Amino acid sequence: MSKISNIAIVGGTHGNEFSGIYLLKKWQQHPQLLARSSLSVETVFANPKAYGENKRYIDADLNRQFSASELADFSLANYEQSRAKVLHQQLGPKTNPNMDLVIDLHNTTSNMGPTLILLDQTPFDLQLAAYVKMLMPETVVFLDEPEDDLANHRFLASCGRRGVLIEVGPQPQSVLRQDILEQMETMTGHILDFVDLHNQQQLPELPHSVEAFLYLDSIKLPLDEQGERIATVHSNVQDNDYQPINPGDPIFRTFTGEDICYEGNKTVYPAFINEAAYYDNDLAMSLLDKVRLELS
């Protein structure tokens, strides 16, 4: 695998997710904390205007603006759509990226712990996941929706030749938690160490496989005909990210006290349960499959 020379660590893609933002400030004051002998690391503050207004975004979710078609459409010109085009030129462009790896830092209000989100399943990605999980066993490996080409992906991290997200929670929006901040910093350090060892062809022996969760679908909260919510996430599910939901298990409780049960025909595993950021689209949770990835 080719050498990873240039890495961008991005924080503040969502302006009210503070761990990445405050880590960027720390690293900008102490760049030696990111220094590794075989690579160059750049820090990028993605959405400073949203941070200044203490909002997730100004006009649209910045982390959904990076598909090739949207980047090429200059009629899409609200704040985040315009900011995405600037970031794409800085980190990409996708046809010939400036960055060999983009690490995008995120918080979630859901009880997901330290989660490493992969956009691809190349040997590099799988070895990275195995290395991080070996050194940080509490890490959860999350496989995002597969795309035929990263050019079609809408996430900011897809601007680089490779991209990953670090998603750590639970943390309320616009606050900091010591444990969450430290988990994010630790995982970032492990990723940089992995890349440095990869570049020097000095990787240690890695596990032959790694457990991961593959995104299947997202489900919405129950709504009435007027679009008003009529139920909330069931207490059996709330805060139990990555724990199994079986067919027939209750997943919602209506405000009149009735249970709504999962109607799928296989066991699934939820994540982003009751995520506060999804207030604008009524999403209740993502549903995942548990898989085992074999390293080649």
Residue frames relative to the residue before (quaternion, step in Angstrom):
aa qw qx qy qz dx dy dz
M 1.0000 0.0000 0.0000 0.0000 0.00 0.00 0.00
S 0.5463 -0.6572 0.4168 0.3096 3.56 -1.01 0.86
K 0.6107 -0.5738 0.4175 0.3516 3.51 -1.26 0.54
I 0.3045 -0.7115 0.6063 0.1827 3.56 -1.15 0.76
S 0.0995 -0.8490 0.5184 0.0237 3.58 -0.21 1.24
N 0.8119 0.2078 -0.0672 0.5414 3.57 0.91 -0.94
I 0.0365 -0.7986 0.6000 -0.0296 3.56 -0.75 1.12
A 0.1482 -0.7465 0.6409 0.0997 3.55 -1.11 0.79
I 0.1452 -0.7413 0.6495 0.0869 3.55 -0.97 0.94
V 0.1349 -0.8243 0.5498 0.0058 3.54 -0.52 1.27
G 0.0091 -0.7729 0.6344 0.0021 3.55 -1.00 0.88
G 0.7802 0.3643 -0.2401 0.4482 3.54 -1.25 0.35
T 0.2395 0.7474 -0.5720 0.2383 3.60 1.02 0.65
H 0.7188 0.1725 -0.1380 0.6592 3.51 1.26 -0.63
G 0.4631 -0.7725 0.3714 0.2254 3.52 -0.54 1.24
N 0.7277 0.3910 -0.2509 0.5046 3.60 1.19 -0.30
E 0.5276 0.5542 -0.4440 0.4663 3.58 1.20 0.55
F 0.1996 -0.8948 0.3937 0.0668 3.49 0.18 1.41
S 0.5517 0.6403 -0.4253 0.3236 3.63 1.02 -0.55
G 0.6912 0.4740 -0.2874 0.4636 3.58 0.80 -0.95
I 0.6342 0.5425 -0.3307 0.4406 3.56 1.02 -0.80
Y 0.7225 0.4348 -0.2589 0.4711 3.58 0.82 -0.96
L 0.5956 0.5269 -0.3728 0.4782 3.59 1.15 -0.43
L 0.6074 0.5385 -0.3592 0.4605 3.60 1.02 -0.70
K 0.6462 0.5163 -0.3222 0.4605 3.57 0.94 -0.89
K 0.6480 0.5151 -0.3151 0.4642 3.58 0.96 -0.85
W 0.7067 0.4684 -0.2728 0.4546 3.59 0.81 -1.00
Q 0.6178 0.5352 -0.3543 0.4544 3.59 1.08 -0.61
Q 0.6736 0.4616 -0.2843 0.5023 3.59 1.14 -0.60
H 0.7850 0.1819 -0.0811 0.5866 3.57 1.18 -0.62
P 0.0649 -0.8582 0.5078 0.0374 3.62 0.57 1.11
Q 0.5435 0.6298 -0.4060 0.3782 3.59 1.15 -0.40
L 0.5717 0.6026 -0.3815 0.4055 3.61 1.19 -0.44
L 0.7163 0.4117 -0.2385 0.5104 3.59 1.20 -0.51
A 0.5113 0.6910 -0.4091 0.3061 3.57 1.22 -0.34
R 0.0463 0.7452 -0.6636 0.0456 3.53 -1.05 0.93
S 0.6084 -0.6450 0.3189 0.3349 3.57 -0.90 0.92
S 0.7847 0.3881 -0.1838 0.4471 3.59 0.96 -0.79
L 0.7753 0.3132 -0.1674 0.5223 3.59 1.18 0.07
S 0.3592 -0.6928 0.5868 0.2159 3.51 -1.38 0.36
V 0.1341 -0.8059 0.5757 0.0326 3.58 -0.85 1.03
E 0.1023 -0.7801 0.6171 0.0135 3.54 -0.92 1.05
T 0.2485 -0.7493 0.5908 0.1665 3.59 -1.05 0.75
V 0.1039 -0.8017 0.5886 -0.0033 3.56 -1.01 0.93
F 0.2219 -0.7469 0.6167 0.1124 3.57 -0.83 1.07
A 0.2929 -0.8442 0.4224 0.1522 3.55 -0.10 1.32
N 0.8377 0.0839 0.0115 0.5395 3.60 0.78 -0.97
P 0.0534 -0.8532 0.5183 0.0251 3.60 0.52 1.13
K 0.6168 0.5542 -0.3654 0.4230 3.60 1.03 -0.62
A 0.6518 0.4951 -0.3196 0.4773 3.60 0.96 -0.81
Y 0.6234 0.5242 -0.3369 0.4723 3.59 1.04 -0.73
G 0.6560 0.5253 -0.3110 0.4438 3.58 0.94 -0.86
E 0.7347 0.3665 -0.2152 0.5288 3.57 1.14 -0.62
N 0.3983 -0.7494 0.4453 0.2855 3.58 1.35 0.17
K 0.4824 0.6243 -0.4453 0.4233 3.53 0.88 1.09
R 0.5902 -0.5386 0.4536 0.3948 3.54 -1.27 0.38
Y 0.7728 -0.1285 0.1114 0.6114 3.58 0.97 -0.88
I 0.5298 -0.6178 0.4774 0.3310 3.55 -1.30 0.28
D 0.8322 0.0873 -0.0013 0.5475 3.59 0.70 -1.11
A 0.7977 -0.0418 0.0881 0.5951 3.60 1.01 -0.77
D 0.6195 -0.5510 0.4089 0.3813 3.55 -1.21 0.53
L 0.4023 -0.7429 0.4835 0.2290 3.59 -0.49 1.20
N 0.6949 0.4970 -0.2852 0.4345 3.59 1.01 -0.74
R 0.6676 0.4408 -0.3189 0.5082 3.59 1.21 0.40
Q 0.5884 0.6327 -0.3238 0.3855 3.59 1.26 0.31
F 0.6233 0.6290 -0.2965 0.3577 3.59 1.25 0.05
S 0.3583 0.6907 -0.5503 0.3030 3.62 1.04 0.51
A 0.6408 -0.5528 0.3653 0.3878 3.57 -1.13 0.64
S 0.6693 0.5087 -0.3151 0.4405 3.60 0.93 -0.85
E 0.6751 0.4821 -0.3035 0.4688 3.60 0.95 -0.80
L 0.6416 0.5217 -0.3266 0.4577 3.58 1.01 -0.75
A 0.6960 0.4696 -0.2686 0.4721 3.59 1.10 -0.68
D 0.6388 0.5278 -0.3203 0.4590 3.59 1.26 -0.28
F 0.1732 -0.8354 0.5165 0.0735 3.59 -0.15 1.28
S 0.5010 0.5969 -0.4530 0.4330 3.57 1.24 0.23
L 0.5970 0.4983 -0.3542 0.5195 3.58 1.32 -0.26
A 0.1881 0.8426 -0.4591 0.2093 3.54 0.11 1.32
N 0.3358 0.7006 -0.5657 0.2764 3.60 1.00 0.63
Y 0.7667 -0.3920 0.2027 0.4662 3.60 -1.23 0.14
E 0.7323 0.4225 -0.2608 0.4661 3.61 0.69 -1.02
Q 0.6250 0.5285 -0.3498 0.4557 3.59 1.01 -0.66
S 0.6601 0.4786 -0.2996 0.4955 3.58 1.05 -0.74
R 0.6394 0.5232 -0.3256 0.4599 3.57 0.98 -0.83
A 0.6164 0.5532 -0.3447 0.4418 3.60 1.02 -0.77
K 0.6589 0.5072 -0.3193 0.4545 3.59 0.94 -0.80
V 0.6312 0.5124 -0.3308 0.4791 3.59 1.06 -0.69
L 0.6767 0.4895 -0.2918 0.4662 3.59 0.88 -0.95
H 0.6156 0.5565 -0.3452 0.4384 3.57 1.04 -0.75
Q 0.6731 0.4744 -0.3002 0.4814 3.58 0.97 -0.78
Q 0.6509 0.5222 -0.3120 0.4542 3.58 1.09 -0.70
L 0.7717 0.3477 -0.1695 0.5048 3.57 0.87 -0.98
G 0.7300 0.3694 -0.1962 0.5405 3.53 1.06 -0.83
P 0.5212 0.1768 -0.6451 -0.5300 1.49 -1.71 -1.80
K 0.6900 -0.5233 0.3002 0.3998 3.55 -1.17 0.53
T 0.6233 0.5520 -0.3466 0.4320 3.59 1.12 -0.56
N 0.7891 -0.0207 0.0292 0.6133 3.61 1.20 -0.51
P 0.1143 -0.8786 0.4564 0.0814 3.58 0.54 1.17
N 0.4751 -0.6346 0.5362 0.2899 3.51 -1.22 0.66
M 0.7518 0.3538 -0.1820 0.5259 3.56 1.11 -0.73
D 0.3789 -0.7232 0.5354 0.2163 3.54 -0.88 0.97
L 0.7894 0.0353 -0.0076 0.6128 3.58 1.17 -0.58
V 0.1206 -0.7553 0.6412 0.0625 3.55 -1.04 0.92
I 0.1188 -0.7623 0.6350 0.0392 3.56 -0.88 1.07
D 0.0906 -0.8176 0.5686 0.0067 3.59 -0.42 1.21
L 0.2509 -0.8124 0.5194 0.0858 3.57 -0.63 1.21
H 0.0300 0.8121 -0.5773 0.0794 3.56 -0.78 1.10
N 0.2470 -0.7073 0.6359 0.1856 3.50 -1.38 0.45
T 0.1331 -0.7512 0.6364 0.1139 3.52 -1.30 0.43
T 0.4496 -0.6628 0.5197 0.2974 3.55 -1.16 0.57
S 0.5782 0.5896 -0.3704 0.4253 3.59 1.28 -0.19
N 0.5460 -0.6464 0.4446 0.2938 3.55 -1.24 0.60
M 0.2041 0.8322 -0.4817 0.1838 3.56 0.72 1.15
G 0.3862 -0.7200 0.5008 0.2857 3.60 1.18 -0.15
P 0.7007 -0.4153 0.3255 0.4803 3.60 -1.19 -0.42
T 0.0201 -0.8222 0.5653 -0.0638 3.55 -0.40 1.28
L 0.1975 -0.7486 0.6252 0.0985 3.54 -1.00 0.95
I 0.1421 -0.8058 0.5732 0.0444 3.57 -0.55 1.20
L 0.1842 -0.7841 0.5888 0.0674 3.55 -0.75 1.14
L 0.3209 -0.7415 0.5583 0.1886 3.56 -1.06 0.78
D 0.7818 0.1796 -0.0782 0.5920 3.57 1.25 -0.36
Q 0.3284 -0.7387 0.5535 0.2003 3.57 -1.29 0.22
T 0.1917 0.7831 -0.5600 0.1909 3.57 0.92 0.91
P 0.6719 -0.4666 0.3600 0.4486 3.62 -1.19 0.22
F 0.6108 0.5453 -0.3515 0.4539 3.60 1.04 -0.73
D 0.6757 0.4978 -0.2991 0.4541 3.59 0.81 -0.99
L 0.6891 0.4847 -0.2929 0.4522 3.58 0.86 -0.92
Q 0.6438 0.4986 -0.3265 0.4800 3.58 1.01 -0.72
L 0.6140 0.5423 -0.3372 0.4639 3.57 1.03 -0.77
A 0.6679 0.5006 -0.3004 0.4617 3.58 0.86 -0.96
A 0.6671 0.5000 -0.3059 0.4597 3.58 0.91 -0.90
Y 0.6464 0.5214 -0.3198 0.4561 3.59 0.98 -0.81
V 0.6767 0.4871 -0.3013 0.4626 3.60 0.83 -0.98
K 0.6887 0.4770 -0.2955 0.4593 3.58 0.88 -0.89
M 0.6025 0.5571 -0.3554 0.4476 3.59 1.12 -0.62
L 0.7421 0.3925 -0.2168 0.4983 3.59 0.97 -0.86
M 0.7678 0.1991 -0.0861 0.6028 3.57 1.20 -0.57
P 0.1702 -0.8660 0.4569 0.1111 3.59 0.48 1.20
E 0.6221 0.5571 -0.3511 0.4234 3.60 1.13 -0.49
T 0.4540 0.6907 -0.4438 0.3462 3.59 1.27 -0.11
V 0.1897 -0.7314 0.6429 0.1253 3.54 -1.14 0.77
V 0.2548 -0.7567 0.5863 0.1372 3.58 -0.89 0.97
F 0.0930 -0.8022 0.5886 -0.0378 3.54 -0.68 1.23
L 0.1902 -0.7764 0.5937 0.0931 3.57 -0.77 1.07
D 0.3405 -0.7535 0.5265 0.1978 3.55 -0.61 1.12
E 0.7253 -0.3904 0.3210 0.4675 3.54 -1.35 0.12
P 0.4026 -0.7231 0.4953 0.2641 3.61 -0.73 0.95
E 0.1153 -0.7511 0.6463 0.0693 3.54 -1.17 0.74
D 0.5554 -0.6045 0.4493 0.3525 3.57 -1.12 0.63
D 0.7929 0.0598 0.0256 0.6059 3.55 1.12 -0.73
L 0.5074 -0.6503 0.4613 0.3269 3.60 -0.93 0.84
A 0.5335 0.6240 -0.4123 0.3950 3.61 1.17 -0.39
N 0.6851 0.4752 -0.2821 0.4745 3.58 1.15 -0.58
H 0.5553 0.6330 -0.3890 0.3737 3.58 1.25 -0.28
R 0.3933 -0.7545 0.4868 0.1976 3.56 -1.03 0.83
F 0.5618 0.6246 -0.3901 0.3770 3.62 1.21 -0.24
L 0.6157 -0.5600 0.4188 0.3633 3.56 -1.18 0.64
A 0.6498 0.5532 -0.3297 0.4039 3.59 0.92 -0.88
S 0.6011 0.5817 -0.3623 0.4112 3.60 1.18 -0.37
C 0.4881 0.6622 -0.4421 0.3574 3.61 1.23 -0.03
G 0.6744 0.4910 -0.2974 0.4643 3.59 1.09 -0.62
R 0.6726 -0.4461 0.3795 0.4524 3.54 -1.32 0.08
R 0.7500 0.0373 -0.0308 0.6596 3.54 1.23 -0.67
G 0.0285 -0.8171 0.5757 0.0106 3.56 -1.16 0.49
V 0.0208 -0.7664 0.6420 0.0079 3.53 -1.16 0.73
L 0.2518 -0.7267 0.6125 0.1824 3.52 -1.33 0.36
I 0.2093 -0.7065 0.6567 0.1605 3.51 -1.24 0.61
E 0.0247 -0.7947 0.6041 -0.0543 3.56 -0.67 1.16
V 0.0408 0.8260 -0.5557 0.0850 3.58 -0.44 1.20
G 0.1970 0.7722 -0.5849 0.1512 3.55 -0.97 0.89
P 0.5613 0.0018 -0.7777 -0.2829 1.52 -2.47 0.07
Q 0.0743 0.7617 -0.6425 0.0396 3.52 -1.12 0.78
P 0.4275 -0.6919 0.5095 0.2808 3.61 -0.75 0.94
Q 0.5838 -0.5749 0.4392 0.3685 3.52 -1.19 0.52
S 0.8543 0.1924 -0.1536 0.4578 3.53 -1.21 0.73
V 0.6572 0.4018 -0.3471 0.5350 3.57 1.15 0.63
L 0.3238 -0.7036 0.5874 0.2348 3.54 -1.38 0.09
R 0.1049 -0.7467 0.6512 0.0860 3.53 -1.26 0.61
Q 0.5339 -0.6600 0.4218 0.3185 3.56 -0.82 0.99
D 0.6881 0.4927 -0.3105 0.4329 3.60 0.77 -0.97
I 0.6656 0.4996 -0.3037 0.4638 3.59 0.95 -0.86
L 0.6331 0.5337 -0.3190 0.4611 3.57 0.97 -0.88
E 0.6984 0.4723 -0.2772 0.4609 3.58 0.87 -0.95
Q 0.6234 0.5234 -0.3511 0.4628 3.60 1.03 -0.66
M 0.6483 0.5117 -0.3182 0.4654 3.58 0.98 -0.81
E 0.6685 0.4901 -0.3057 0.4685 3.58 0.92 -0.85
T 0.6447 0.5244 -0.3232 0.4526 3.59 0.97 -0.81
M 0.6770 0.4828 -0.3074 0.4627 3.60 0.86 -0.90
T 0.6210 0.5331 -0.3447 0.4598 3.59 0.99 -0.77
G 0.6496 0.5182 -0.3136 0.4595 3.58 0.97 -0.83
H 0.6449 0.5137 -0.3247 0.4634 3.58 0.98 -0.80
I 0.6377 0.5190 -0.3362 0.4593 3.61 0.99 -0.77
L 0.6590 0.4940 -0.3143 0.4721 3.59 0.91 -0.85
D 0.6350 0.5202 -0.3315 0.4651 3.59 0.98 -0.80
F 0.6362 0.5312 -0.3303 0.4516 3.57 0.96 -0.87
V 0.6745 0.4936 -0.3093 0.4536 3.57 0.82 -0.95
D 0.6395 0.5250 -0.3281 0.4558 3.58 0.96 -0.82
L 0.6704 0.4780 -0.2929 0.4861 3.60 0.95 -0.86
H 0.6076 0.5523 -0.3343 0.4628 3.58 1.06 -0.78
N 0.6745 0.5062 -0.2967 0.4481 3.56 0.88 -0.96
Q 0.7392 0.4015 -0.2160 0.4957 3.57 1.04 -0.78
Q 0.3944 -0.7402 0.4523 0.3032 3.57 1.38 0.10
Q 0.5042 0.6402 -0.4143 0.4053 3.54 1.02 0.96
L 0.2373 0.7909 -0.5317 0.1884 3.59 1.10 0.60
P 0.4452 -0.6676 0.5137 0.3036 3.59 -1.01 0.71
E 0.6471 -0.4634 0.3966 0.4574 3.57 -1.27 0.07
L 0.2022 -0.8027 0.5566 0.0712 3.55 -0.77 1.07
P 0.6245 -0.5076 0.4112 0.4280 3.59 -1.21 0.35
H 0.5268 -0.6525 0.4493 0.3080 3.57 -1.13 0.62
S 0.7891 0.0731 -0.0534 0.6075 3.59 1.24 -0.31
V 0.1571 -0.7701 0.6114 0.0916 3.54 -1.30 0.34
E 0.4304 -0.6840 0.5263 0.2644 3.55 -1.02 0.82
A 0.0345 0.7944 -0.6041 0.0535 3.56 -1.01 0.83
F 0.3254 -0.7102 0.5890 0.2070 3.52 -1.37 0.26
L 0.2196 -0.7999 0.5541 0.0699 3.55 -0.70 1.18
Y 0.4575 -0.6955 0.4876 0.2632 3.57 -0.78 1.06
L 0.1605 -0.7894 0.5886 0.0684 3.56 -0.96 0.96
D 0.7733 -0.1946 0.2349 0.5559 3.55 0.70 -1.15
S 0.2678 -0.7101 0.6116 0.2233 3.53 -1.36 0.09
I 0.1827 -0.7840 0.5839 0.1044 3.55 -1.07 0.70
K 0.4008 -0.7313 0.5110 0.2081 3.53 -1.13 0.75
L 0.5830 -0.5289 0.4751 0.3933 3.51 -1.32 0.29
P 0.5554 -0.6047 0.4408 0.3628 3.62 -1.06 0.62
L 0.1065 -0.7984 0.5926 0.0118 3.56 -0.94 0.99
D 0.4162 -0.6650 0.5417 0.3017 3.57 -1.20 0.42
E 0.7513 -0.4089 0.2652 0.4451 3.56 -1.29 -0.01
Q 0.6755 0.4717 -0.2866 0.4889 3.57 1.20 -0.44
G 0.5549 -0.6360 0.3771 0.3814 3.56 1.29 0.05
E 0.4840 0.6483 -0.4423 0.3870 3.56 1.26 0.34
R 0.5103 -0.6420 0.4750 0.3190 3.57 -1.03 0.73
I 0.1527 -0.8011 0.5750 0.0652 3.54 -0.99 0.87
A 0.7750 0.2097 -0.1174 0.5845 3.59 1.26 -0.01
T 0.2532 -0.7312 0.6062 0.1838 3.52 -1.36 0.22
V 0.6648 -0.4788 0.3692 0.4388 3.57 -1.26 0.24
H 0.5084 -0.6710 0.4535 0.2926 3.56 -0.89 0.96
S 0.5715 -0.6206 0.4180 0.3369 3.57 -1.06 0.76
N 0.5919 0.5685 -0.3683 0.4368 3.63 1.18 -0.45
V 0.7114 0.4253 -0.2346 0.5079 3.56 1.22 -0.54
Q 0.5874 0.6182 -0.3690 0.3696 3.56 0.98 -0.85
D 0.8468 0.1234 -0.1502 0.4951 3.57 -0.96 1.04
N 0.6271 0.5334 -0.3400 0.4545 3.61 1.25 0.08
D 0.0418 0.8163 -0.5692 0.0888 3.54 0.79 1.06
Y 0.8391 0.1718 -0.1944 0.4782 3.53 -1.14 0.94
Q 0.5481 0.5709 -0.4238 0.4406 3.60 1.21 0.30
P 0.5801 -0.6579 0.3423 0.3369 3.61 -0.89 0.86
I 0.1451 -0.7079 0.6828 0.1078 3.48 -1.30 0.68
N 0.1857 -0.8017 0.5634 0.0740 3.55 -0.66 1.12
P 0.6429 -0.4989 0.3893 0.4314 3.60 -1.17 0.40
G 0.7945 0.2803 -0.2287 0.4878 3.56 -0.87 0.99
D 0.5154 0.6277 -0.4318 0.3923 3.61 1.24 -0.15
P 0.4768 -0.6463 0.4974 0.3279 3.63 -1.03 0.66
I 0.0883 -0.8081 0.5814 0.0341 3.57 -0.94 0.91
F 0.7657 0.1803 -0.1398 0.6013 3.60 1.25 -0.32
R 0.1546 -0.7320 0.6498 0.1346 3.55 -1.31 0.42
T 0.3700 -0.7334 0.5244 0.2242 3.57 -0.68 1.10
F 0.6185 -0.5619 0.4022 0.3742 3.54 -1.24 0.38
T 0.6595 0.4554 -0.3134 0.5093 3.59 1.29 -0.13
G 0.6476 -0.6015 0.2894 0.3675 3.57 1.27 0.38
E 0.5478 0.6066 -0.4097 0.4051 3.60 1.20 0.29
D 0.3952 -0.7097 0.5339 0.2348 3.56 -1.10 0.75
I 0.1658 -0.7258 0.6582 0.1117 3.54 -1.18 0.74
C 0.2223 -0.8296 0.5070 0.0719 3.56 -0.60 1.19
Y 0.5857 -0.5768 0.4488 0.3505 3.52 -1.27 0.50
E 0.2353 -0.8206 0.5144 0.0816 3.57 -0.70 1.14
G 0.4366 0.7008 -0.4680 0.3150 3.60 1.19 0.13
N 0.4662 -0.7035 0.4747 0.2498 3.56 -1.27 0.32
K 0.7350 0.3030 -0.2217 0.5647 3.60 1.26 0.28
T 0.5847 -0.5639 0.4519 0.3686 3.53 -1.27 0.41
V 0.0486 -0.7829 0.6202 -0.0006 3.56 -0.97 0.94
Y 0.3243 -0.7330 0.5737 0.1687 3.54 -1.33 0.30
P 0.2887 -0.8046 0.4942 0.1581 3.61 -0.55 1.09
A 0.0043 0.7525 -0.6581 -0.0265 3.53 -1.32 0.46
F 0.7721 0.2608 -0.2557 0.5201 3.56 -1.27 0.39
I 0.1745 0.8146 -0.5322 0.1508 3.58 1.01 0.84
N 0.8543 -0.0409 -0.0077 0.5181 3.56 -0.81 1.09
E 0.1425 0.8212 -0.5342 0.1412 3.58 1.06 0.78
A 0.4565 -0.7193 0.4540 0.2608 3.57 -0.68 1.11
A 0.6229 0.5778 -0.3432 0.4004 3.58 1.07 -0.69
Y 0.6873 0.4958 -0.2869 0.4467 3.58 1.17 -0.44
Y 0.2378 0.7939 -0.5191 0.2092 3.56 1.18 0.57
D 0.6987 0.5100 -0.2791 0.4170 3.58 1.06 -0.74
N 0.7843 0.2640 -0.1888 0.5287 3.62 1.18 -0.14
D 0.4846 -0.7310 0.3878 0.2836 3.57 1.31 0.41
L 0.3241 0.7461 -0.5250 0.2503 3.62 1.09 0.53
A 0.3158 -0.7631 0.5400 0.1623 3.56 -0.96 0.92
M 0.7656 -0.2083 0.1883 0.5788 3.58 0.99 -0.84
S 0.3917 -0.6377 0.5915 0.2999 3.50 -1.39 0.18
L 0.2605 -0.7447 0.5944 0.1555 3.55 -1.18 0.64
L 0.1197 -0.8178 0.5628 -0.0096 3.54 -0.85 1.08
D 0.3271 -0.6823 0.6086 0.2389 3.49 -1.36 0.33
K 0.3539 -0.7076 0.5593 0.2476 3.59 -1.05 0.67
V 0.0037 -0.8042 0.5911 -0.0618 3.56 -0.78 1.11
R 0.2735 -0.7156 0.6055 0.2157 3.53 -1.30 0.20
L 0.2421 -0.7893 0.5557 0.0976 3.54 -0.71 1.18
E 0.2551 -0.7733 0.5655 0.1310 3.55 -0.81 1.01
L 0.3229 -0.7363 0.5624 0.1932 3.55 -0.83 0.99
S 0.4195 -0.7095 0.5046 0.2569 3.56 -0.93 0.87
